[in-house]
């Protein structure tokens, strides 16, 4: 069926619910020295941040809701609750990753320039740190992505000018300062004045951001790294047709099976295959098209990689450990 009023009502309802949840969580954390308020406030803020990043922010930035022509819910105006600026994410994620999905040497998301995540990359002793780096990255994932989006490797290779880097650095600096001030200065300061809960409020906010980062890291690593998701060389995509591109999106991606709540909390990135085929389709529609995509894969003998969350996370981590070794 065509996109319409029910789709618009869905995203507006999610945004409204998310903002109320965040407001409620922050309000409870103002009195965070009381254990019940600390636990409830941290939980609410964690979920609110996950929903904002996964189901709202990531999908709005893909242009999934641009057809509504609502200037407040549009890929050109949305700024998400994440350290990396929206425009920087759209460049590295929408423009580069989605175009060159799993093409080693083109898709910088294959290892994020710090992990060895494909056998074709020559092993070096530093790769022994694969598991340590990945574990350390998870709780600070938003800061890692902000650094990654600066594309320092492209500056070193001469593909990106130092002037462009300085422009991006200023943009990241402004965004990071705003995020830091909101979460780690303003909210704890108000809590300290009102209830003397400043330190507990700071701890709760830090924990909420850390848990959101771990969740986002886990979901994103399930998208292309579990067993079954294929990688490609630059030679393999030379002369690639439009049909070949769609096949690459299907067999280079991996889904997560589970409940409707799980799909929602992943921002429907549990439907990674469908998302890579139709990145600007409203995320709430992926479950609707998934059976058709799966049937097409079966008809043409193409793999359709999927599995429960824990199995997919485990599979991705198994790859991290395996490729740490020669």
MIROKE-223038 format. One record per residue (C-alpha): y, x, z; residue in three letters. Coordinates in nm, 4 decimals. Layout:
// residues N
NODE         y         x         z  res
NODE         Y         X         Z  Ala
...
This chain:
// residues 326
NODE         y         x         z  res
NODE    0.0000    0.0000    0.0000  Unk
NODE    0.3585    0.1064   -0.0545  Unk
NODE    0.5759    0.2588    0.2137  Unk
NODE    0.7935   -0.0051    0.3717  Unk
NODE    0.9311   -0.1712    0.6806  Unk
NODE    0.6177   -0.1158    0.8889  Unk
NODE    0.6371    0.2601    0.8281  Unk
NODE    1.0073    0.2708    0.9160  Unk
NODE    0.9410    0.0661    1.2291  Unk
NODE    0.6639    0.3091    1.3268  Unk
NODE    0.8724    0.6267    1.3200  Unk
NODE    1.1694    0.4595    1.4892  Unk
NODE    0.9362    0.3311    1.7613  Unk
NODE    0.7868    0.6778    1.8131  Unk
NODE    1.1316    0.8401    1.8329  Unk
NODE    1.2520    0.5773    2.0787  Unk
NODE    0.9407    0.6159    2.2960  Unk
NODE    0.9601    0.9964    2.2853  Unk
NODE    1.3224    1.0058    2.3949  Unk
NODE    1.2574    0.7709    2.6853  Unk
NODE    0.9594    0.9805    2.7914  Unk
NODE    1.1664    1.2995    2.7789  Unk
NODE    1.4515    1.1400    2.9729  Unk
NODE    1.2069    1.0123    3.2347  Unk
NODE    1.0399    1.3517    3.2651  Unk
NODE    1.3686    1.5360    3.3059  Unk
NODE    1.4870    1.2777    3.5603  Unk
NODE    1.1742    1.3247    3.7721  Unk
NODE    1.2076    1.7029    3.7507  Unk
NODE    1.5521    1.6770    3.9087  Unk
NODE    1.3590    1.6168    4.2311  Unk
NODE    1.0793    1.8619    4.1476  Unk
NODE    1.0456    2.0044    4.4996  Unk
NODE    0.8384    1.6932    4.5719  Unk
NODE    0.4863    1.7559    4.4322  Unk
NODE    0.4425    1.4093    4.2806  Unk
NODE    0.7743    1.4323    4.0960  Unk
NODE    0.6901    1.7859    3.9815  Unk
NODE    0.3498    1.6881    3.8406  Unk
NODE    0.4633    1.3613    3.6792  Unk
NODE    0.7867    1.5073    3.5445  Unk
NODE    0.6161    1.8141    3.3990  Unk
NODE    0.3433    1.6014    3.2388  Unk
NODE    0.5951    1.3614    3.0845  Unk
NODE    0.8163    1.6416    2.9540  Unk
NODE    0.5143    1.8252    2.8109  Unk
NODE    0.3965    1.5186    2.6191  Unk
NODE    0.7511    1.4399    2.5032  Unk
NODE    0.7959    1.7921    2.3667  Unk
NODE    0.4568    1.7831    2.1932  Unk
NODE    0.5344    1.4504    2.0262  Unk
NODE    0.8819    1.5656    1.9216  Unk
NODE    0.7466    1.8807    1.7597  Unk
NODE    0.4216    1.7515    1.6120  Unk
NODE    0.4491    1.3855    1.5113  Unk
NODE    0.8268    1.3687    1.4697  Unk
NODE    0.9901    1.7056    1.3976  Unk
NODE    0.7316    1.8726    1.1735  Unk
NODE    0.6843    1.5590    0.9674  Unk
NODE    1.0534    1.4688    0.9411  Unk
NODE    1.1223    1.8243    0.8210  Unk
NODE    0.8657    1.7721    0.5448  Unk
NODE    1.0750    1.4840    0.4115  Unk
NODE    0.8131    1.2238    0.5041  Unk
NODE    1.0837    0.9784    0.6065  Unk
NODE    1.3612    1.0731    0.3609  Unk
NODE    1.2871    0.7597    0.1568  Unk
NODE    1.4370    0.5533    0.4427  Unk
NODE    1.7779    0.7102    0.3647  Unk
NODE    1.8523    0.7193    0.7359  Unk
NODE    2.0828    1.0181    0.7982  Unk
NODE    1.9498    1.0478    1.1549  Unk
NODE    1.5837    1.0740    1.0456  Unk
NODE    1.6113    1.3045    0.7467  Unk
NODE    1.4776    1.6464    0.6523  Unk
NODE    1.8287    1.7786    0.5857  Unk
NODE    1.9744    1.6791    0.9235  Unk
NODE    1.6930    1.6900    1.1815  Unk
NODE    1.7046    1.9732    1.4353  Unk
NODE    1.3924    1.9874    1.6468  Unk
NODE    1.3235    2.0882    2.0069  Unk
NODE    1.1863    2.4294    1.9080  Unk
NODE    1.3481    2.7739    1.9178  Unk
NODE    1.3235    2.8436    1.5451  Unk
NODE    1.5945    2.6590    1.3465  Unk
NODE    1.4761    2.3763    1.1214  Unk
NODE    1.6038    2.5435    0.8043  Unk
NODE    1.4162    2.8675    0.8806  Unk
NODE    1.0931    2.6755    0.9416  Unk
NODE    1.1343    2.4803    0.6181  Unk
NODE    1.1633    2.8077    0.4258  Unk
NODE    0.8569    2.9837    0.5662  Unk
NODE    0.6431    2.6720    0.6174  Unk
NODE    0.7326    2.4114    0.3559  Unk
NODE    0.8369    2.6427    0.0734  Unk
NODE    0.6023    2.9392    0.1212  Unk
NODE    0.2965    2.8357    0.3249  Unk
NODE    0.2399    2.5025    0.1503  Unk
NODE    0.2892    2.6590   -0.1919  Unk
NODE    0.0623    2.9593   -0.1332  Unk
NODE   -0.1859    2.8109    0.1157  Unk
NODE   -0.4421    3.0744    0.2202  Unk
NODE   -0.3568    3.3130   -0.0648  Unk
NODE   -0.3863    3.6550    0.0988  Unk
NODE   -0.0729    3.8547    0.0243  Unk
NODE    0.1326    3.5442   -0.0533  Unk
NODE    0.0763    3.3096    0.2415  Unk
NODE    0.2284    3.4950    0.5364  Unk
NODE    0.0619    3.2425    0.7712  Unk
NODE   -0.2682    3.4259    0.7154  Unk
NODE   -0.2409    3.6354    1.0300  Unk
NODE    0.1338    3.5879    1.0792  Unk
NODE    0.1803    3.9618    1.0060  Unk
NODE    0.0243    4.0541    1.3427  Unk
NODE   -0.3399    3.9375    1.3308  Unk
NODE   -0.6217    4.0385    1.0983  Unk
NODE   -0.7511    3.6989    0.9829  Unk
NODE   -0.9230    3.7842    0.6530  Unk
NODE   -1.1983    4.0310    0.5642  Unk
NODE   -0.9988    4.1574    0.2657  Unk
NODE   -0.7394    4.3162    0.4967  Unk
NODE   -0.8430    4.6769    0.5685  Unk
NODE   -0.9368    4.7243    0.9341  Unk
NODE   -0.7127    4.9382    1.1535  Unk
NODE   -0.7600    5.0357    1.5201  Unk
NODE   -0.4674    4.8107    1.6199  Unk
NODE   -0.6741    4.5110    1.5118  Unk
NODE   -0.8845    4.5581    1.8261  Unk
NODE   -0.5924    4.3853    1.9975  Unk
NODE   -0.6397    4.0689    1.7865  Unk
NODE   -0.7646    3.8566    2.0815  Unk
NODE   -0.5074    3.9955    2.3259  Unk
NODE   -0.2177    3.9342    2.0866  Unk
NODE   -0.3370    3.5829    2.0034  Unk
NODE   -0.3827    3.4913    2.3708  Unk
NODE   -0.0391    3.6288    2.4521  Unk
NODE    0.1163    3.4458    2.1581  Unk
NODE   -0.0076    3.0999    2.2605  Unk
NODE    0.2182    3.0311    2.5647  Unk
NODE    0.5274    3.1733    2.3884  Unk
NODE    0.4395    3.0350    2.0450  Unk
NODE    0.7859    2.8954    1.9676  Unk
NODE    0.9427    3.2387    2.0266  Unk
NODE    0.6766    3.4039    1.8110  Unk
NODE    0.7494    3.1595    1.5290  Unk
NODE    1.1240    3.2232    1.5614  Unk
NODE    1.0598    3.5971    1.5197  Unk
NODE    0.8146    3.5347    1.2347  Unk
NODE    1.0672    3.3157    1.0518  Unk
NODE    1.3116    3.6085    1.0420  Unk
NODE    1.0742    3.7637    0.7831  Unk
NODE    1.1216    4.1202    0.9069  Unk
NODE    0.8367    4.2350    0.6804  Unk
NODE    1.0298    4.1150    0.3754  Unk
NODE    1.3378    4.3016    0.4968  Unk
NODE    1.1317    4.6220    0.5246  Unk
NODE    0.9921    4.5742    0.1733  Unk
NODE    1.3378    4.5097    0.0287  Unk
NODE    1.2621    4.1492   -0.0734  Unk
NODE    1.5153    4.0198    0.1797  Unk
NODE    1.8578    4.1758    0.2295  Unk
NODE    1.9956    4.2883    0.5634  Unk
NODE    2.2849    4.0475    0.5094  Unk
NODE    2.0374    3.7593    0.4880  Unk
NODE    1.8655    3.8888    0.8006  Unk
NODE    2.1941    3.8983    0.9935  Unk
NODE    2.2712    3.5405    0.8862  Unk
NODE    1.9269    3.4296    1.0049  Unk
NODE    1.9628    3.6261    1.3287  Unk
NODE    2.2879    3.4477    1.4080  Unk
NODE    2.1243    3.1119    1.3369  Unk
NODE    1.8275    3.1917    1.5630  Unk
NODE    2.0599    3.3255    1.8315  Unk
NODE    2.2655    3.0069    1.8389  Unk
NODE    1.9549    2.7876    1.8467  Unk
NODE    1.7805    2.9972    2.1125  Unk
NODE    2.0921    2.9984    2.3308  Unk
NODE    2.1154    2.6207    2.3057  Unk
NODE    1.7482    2.5731    2.3932  Unk
NODE    1.7705    2.8209    2.6797  Unk
NODE    2.0856    2.6620    2.8204  Unk
NODE    1.9412    2.3099    2.8022  Unk
NODE    1.6028    2.3855    2.9572  Unk
NODE    1.6603    2.6825    3.1844  Unk
NODE    2.0254    2.6608    3.2914  Unk
NODE    2.1714    2.3098    3.2770  Unk
NODE    1.8734    2.1087    3.4016  Unk
NODE    1.7857    2.3404    3.6955  Unk
NODE    2.1555    2.3682    3.7886  Unk
NODE    2.1940    1.9901    3.8075  Unk
NODE    1.8701    1.9679    4.0086  Unk
NODE    1.9943    2.2326    4.2523  Unk
NODE    2.3208    2.0479    4.3087  Unk
NODE    2.1608    1.7041    4.3479  Unk
NODE    1.8393    1.7763    4.5396  Unk
NODE    1.8088    2.1517    4.5946  Unk
NODE    1.5160    2.1534    4.3511  Unk
NODE    1.6561    2.4095    4.1075  Unk
NODE    1.3684    2.6591    4.1236  Unk
NODE    1.0997    2.3909    4.1087  Unk
NODE    1.2773    2.2225    3.8166  Unk
NODE    1.2928    2.5543    3.6336  Unk
NODE    0.9213    2.6095    3.6976  Unk
NODE    0.8334    2.2611    3.5704  Unk
NODE    1.0376    2.3058    3.2539  Unk
NODE    0.8859    2.6491    3.1891  Unk
NODE    0.5397    2.5002    3.2374  Unk
NODE    0.6138    2.2091    3.0018  Unk
NODE    0.7306    2.4459    2.7295  Unk
NODE    0.4312    2.6731    2.7850  Unk
NODE    0.1812    2.3879    2.7654  Unk
NODE    0.3511    2.2518    2.4521  Unk
NODE    0.3315    2.5988    2.2959  Unk
NODE   -0.0389    2.6372    2.3789  Unk
NODE   -0.1150    2.2945    2.2313  Unk
NODE    0.0859    2.3608    1.9127  Unk
NODE   -0.0772    2.7033    1.8738  Unk
NODE   -0.4263    2.5547    1.9125  Unk
NODE   -0.3669    2.2727    1.6638  Unk
NODE   -0.2039    2.4991    1.4056  Unk
NODE   -0.4822    2.7582    1.4296  Unk
NODE   -0.7331    2.4818    1.3571  Unk
NODE   -0.5602    2.4096    1.0258  Unk
NODE   -0.6802    2.7045    0.8180  Unk
NODE   -0.8831    2.9456    1.0323  Unk
NODE   -1.2054    2.7624    1.1338  Unk
NODE   -1.5307    2.8406    0.9551  Unk
NODE   -1.5383    2.6584    0.6216  Unk
NODE   -1.1706    2.6997    0.5315  Unk
NODE   -1.1566    2.9377    0.2365  Unk
NODE   -0.9075    3.2120    0.1517  Unk
NODE   -0.8045    3.3275   -0.1945  Unk
NODE   -0.6885    3.6467   -0.3630  Unk
NODE   -0.3770    3.6607   -0.5784  Unk
NODE   -0.6012    3.7164   -0.8812  Unk
NODE   -0.7874    3.3922   -0.8082  Unk
NODE   -0.4680    3.1861   -0.8352  Unk
NODE   -0.3281    3.3654   -1.1397  Unk
NODE   -0.2854    3.0959   -1.4050  Unk
NODE   -0.3658    2.8233   -1.1526  Unk
NODE   -0.3320    2.4705   -1.2930  Unk
NODE   -0.1959    2.1729   -1.1006  Unk
NODE   -0.5523    2.0533   -1.0458  Unk
NODE   -0.6559    2.3966   -0.9200  Unk
NODE   -0.3663    2.3875   -0.6731  Unk
NODE   -0.4933    2.0600   -0.5243  Unk
NODE   -0.8469    2.1982   -0.4974  Unk
NODE   -0.7120    2.5048   -0.3149  Unk
NODE   -0.5276    2.2823   -0.0673  Unk
NODE   -0.8487    2.0910    0.0049  Unk
NODE   -1.0895    2.3791    0.0483  Unk
NODE   -0.8377    2.6051    0.2226  Unk
NODE   -0.7689    2.3527    0.4987  Unk
NODE   -0.9686    2.2205    0.7941  Unk
NODE   -0.9469    1.8895    0.9798  Unk
NODE   -1.0075    1.7885    1.3407  Unk
NODE   -1.2103    1.4760    1.4153  Unk
NODE   -1.1352    1.2587    1.7163  Unk
NODE   -0.9640    0.9512    1.8561  Unk
NODE   -0.6408    0.7881    1.7408  Unk
NODE   -0.4661    0.9353    2.0447  Unk
NODE   -0.5861    1.2841    1.9536  Unk
NODE   -0.4632    1.2397    1.5947  Unk
NODE   -0.1252    1.1233    1.7252  Unk
NODE   -0.0889    1.4141    1.9677  Unk
NODE   -0.1611    1.6623    1.6879  Unk
NODE    0.1144    1.5048    1.4800  Unk
NODE   -0.1700    1.3974    1.2497  Unk
NODE   -0.2196    1.7645    1.1624  Unk
NODE   -0.5790    1.6822    1.2504  Unk
NODE   -0.5675    1.5482    0.8918  Unk
NODE   -0.4737    1.8949    0.7621  Unk
NODE   -0.6540    1.8448    0.4308  Unk
NODE   -0.4648    1.5243    0.3588  Unk
NODE   -0.1386    1.6766    0.4823  Unk
NODE   -0.1686    1.9652    0.2368  Unk
NODE   -0.2458    1.7283   -0.0484  Unk
NODE    0.0403    1.4922    0.0362  Unk
NODE    0.2896    1.6772    0.2614  Unk
NODE    0.5636    1.4172    0.2147  Unk
NODE    0.3419    1.1139    0.2834  Unk
NODE    0.4179    0.9549    0.6237  Unk
NODE    0.1758    1.1110    0.8700  Unk
NODE    0.0667    0.7706    0.9985  Unk
NODE   -0.0918    0.7086    0.6559  Unk
NODE   -0.3251    1.0097    0.6545  Unk
NODE   -0.6073    0.8250    0.8297  Unk
NODE   -0.5798    0.5597    0.5574  Unk
NODE   -0.6275    0.8041    0.2680  Unk
NODE   -0.8770    1.0361    0.4412  Unk
NODE   -1.1939    0.8414    0.3420  Unk
NODE   -1.0885    0.8527   -0.0244  Unk
NODE   -1.0219    1.2266   -0.0078  Unk
NODE   -1.3574    1.2834    0.1608  Unk
NODE   -1.5339    1.0769   -0.1063  Unk
NODE   -1.3692    1.2777   -0.3860  Unk
NODE   -1.4810    1.6019   -0.2210  Unk
NODE   -1.8380    1.4716   -0.1971  Unk
NODE   -1.8326    1.3484   -0.5582  Unk
NODE   -1.7322    1.6886   -0.6955  Unk
NODE   -1.9304    1.9016   -0.4521  Unk
NODE   -1.6265    2.0363   -0.2690  Unk
NODE   -1.6400    2.1187    0.1029  Unk
NODE   -1.4521    1.8903    0.3416  Unk
NODE   -1.4213    2.0933    0.6594  Unk
NODE   -1.3855    1.8967    0.9814  Unk
NODE   -1.5089    1.8946    1.3393  Unk
NODE   -1.4165    1.8075    1.6999  Unk
NODE   -1.1151    1.9834    1.8517  Unk
NODE   -1.3065    2.2164    2.0836  Unk
NODE   -1.5442    2.3225    1.8064  Unk
NODE   -1.2582    2.3946    1.5655  Unk
NODE   -1.0592    2.5853    1.8280  Unk
NODE   -1.3725    2.7820    1.9145  Unk
NODE   -1.4379    2.8559    1.5478  Unk
NODE   -1.0830    2.9850    1.4963  Unk
NODE   -1.1090    3.2047    1.8064  Unk
NODE   -1.4488    3.3332    1.6927  Unk
NODE   -1.2774    3.4522    1.3747  Unk
NODE   -1.0032    3.6200    1.5795  Unk
NODE   -1.2665    3.8172    1.7739  Unk
NODE   -1.4890    3.8910    1.4732  Unk
NODE   -1.2067    4.0336    1.2616  Unk
NODE   -1.0842    4.2468    1.5513  Unk
NODE   -1.3828    4.4682    1.4681  Unk
NODE   -1.4455    4.6742    1.1506  Unk
